[in-house]
Amino acid sequence: MSAAEDDAPTIVVGYDGREPAEHALEQAIQNARETGARVVAVVVGNLVASADPYGIGSVGWEYFPPVPEGGPPELQPLLNGARERLEAAGVDGEAVWGLGDPATEILRIAEETGAKQIVVGHHHHSALGRLLGTDVDARIADAAGCDVIVTP
């Protein structure tokens, strides 16, 4: 859904079912109640490396097996959990899925929906992880074109 299709502001929240993501979803729900925004919970699955997917000596990234229309089966419990939480809270929203890098997918969906806010949980990473740029929350905060809230 594009921002033009809906006058309500959108809050995008990264959701992976871990405790920081649970806090982020709760914060997004609270913010939506206060502002009348709709919430888009984003669940991201991993791509896997495939050695020579085309039989020509190349290495590529793909999801295996092919992705069903409703999303990868292993993401369904998270998608359903996010949908149930939004519904139970009485908040307008949806749960969507993506594949690949979580920061990239959350930012893509935020841009596509015209999000006014992104809410993500802070996952504690090692100094090496931070150095290598694996902190999803920090990467989103650096690159987002809207307000970003990082919950504990």
C-alpha positions in Angstrom: 0.0 0.0 0.0 1.4 3.4 -0.9 1.2 6.5 1.3 -1.1 8.0 -1.3 -3.7 5.3 -0.8 -4.2 6.0 2.9 -4.3 9.4 4.7 -3.3 7.9 8.1 0.4 8.1 8.9 2.3 4.9 8.9 4.7 3.5 11.5 7.0 0.7 10.3 8.3 -1.7 13.0 10.9 -4.4 12.6 9.7 -7.7 14.1 11.6 -10.9 14.7 9.9 -12.2 17.8 12.9 -11.6 20.1 12.4 -9.5 23.3 13.7 -6.2 21.8 11.3 -6.6 18.8 8.5 -7.3 21.2 9.3 -3.9 22.9 9.4 -2.2 19.5 6.0 -3.6 18.5 4.5 -2.5 21.8 6.0 1.0 21.3 4.6 1.1 17.7 1.2 0.1 19.0 1.3 2.8 21.6 2.4 5.4 19.1 -0.4 4.4 16.7 -3.0 4.7 19.4 -1.8 8.2 20.2 -1.6 9.4 16.6 -4.1 7.3 14.7 -1.3 5.8 12.6 -1.4 2.4 11.0 1.4 0.0 11.8 3.3 -2.2 9.3 5.2 -4.9 11.1 8.1 -6.2 8.9 9.4 -9.7 9.3 12.6 -10.5 7.3 13.9 -13.9 6.4 17.4 -14.8 5.3 18.6 -15.5 1.8 21.0 -18.4 1.4 24.1 -18.6 -0.8 23.8 -20.9 -3.7 27.0 -22.2 -5.3 26.5 -22.0 -9.1 22.7 -21.4 -9.3 22.9 -21.1 -13.1 25.4 -23.8 -13.8 27.9 -21.3 -15.2 30.4 -21.0 -12.4 28.6 -18.2 -10.6 27.6 -17.7 -7.0 24.3 -16.1 -6.3 21.9 -15.4 -3.4 18.5 -16.9 -3.4 15.8 -18.3 -1.2 15.5 -22.0 -1.5 12.9 -23.5 -2.0 11.0 -21.0 -4.1 9.0 -18.6 -1.9 5.2 -19.3 -1.7 3.0 -16.3 -2.4 2.2 -15.7 1.3 5.9 -15.8 2.3 8.3 -18.4 3.5 6.7 -21.0 5.9 9.2 -20.4 8.6 8.1 -16.7 8.8 4.4 -17.5 9.2 4.5 -17.8 13.0 6.1 -14.4 13.3 3.7 -12.8 10.7 0.7 -14.4 12.5 2.0 -13.3 15.9 2.4 -9.7 14.8 -1.0 -9.6 13.1 -2.6 -11.0 16.3 -1.0 -8.4 18.4 -2.1 -5.6 16.2 -5.6 -7.0 16.1 -5.8 -7.5 19.8 -4.6 -3.9 20.4 -7.3 -2.6 18.0 -4.7 -0.9 15.8 -5.0 -0.7 12.0 -2.1 -2.5 10.5 -0.6 -5.4 8.8 2.4 -7.8 8.9 4.5 -8.1 5.8 7.6 -10.1 4.9 10.8 -9.5 3.1 14.0 -11.5 2.3 17.5 -10.4 2.7 19.2 -7.8 4.9 16.8 -6.7 7.7 17.9 -3.1 7.7 17.6 -2.8 3.9 14.1 -4.5 3.9 12.8 -2.3 6.7 14.1 0.8 5.0 12.6 -0.3 1.7 9.2 -0.9 3.2 9.3 2.4 5.1 10.0 4.2 1.9 7.3 2.3 -0.1 4.7 3.1 2.6 5.7 6.7 3.2 6.3 5.9 6.8 6.6 8.8 9.2 8.3 6.7 11.8 10.3 3.5 12.1 10.5 1.6 15.4 13.1 -1.1 16.0 14.5 -2.9 19.0 18.1 -2.6 20.1 20.0 -5.9 19.9 23.2 -5.8 21.9 26.1 -6.7 19.6 29.8 -7.2 20.1 32.3 -4.4 19.2 33.2 -6.5 16.1 29.5 -6.6 15.1 29.2 -2.9 15.4 32.4 -2.4 13.5 31.2 -4.6 10.7 27.9 -2.7 10.5 25.7 -5.6 11.6 23.7 -3.4 14.1 20.4 -3.2 12.2 19.1 -0.4 14.5 22.1 1.8 14.0 22.1 1.3 10.2 18.4 2.2 10.1 18.9 5.3 12.2 21.7 6.4 9.9 19.8 5.9 6.7 16.1 6.5 7.4 14.3 9.4 5.8 11.9 9.6 8.8 12.0 9.5 12.6 13.5 6.4 14.1 12.8 5.1 17.6 15.1 2.5 19.0 13.6 0.7 22.0 15.7 -1.2 24.6 
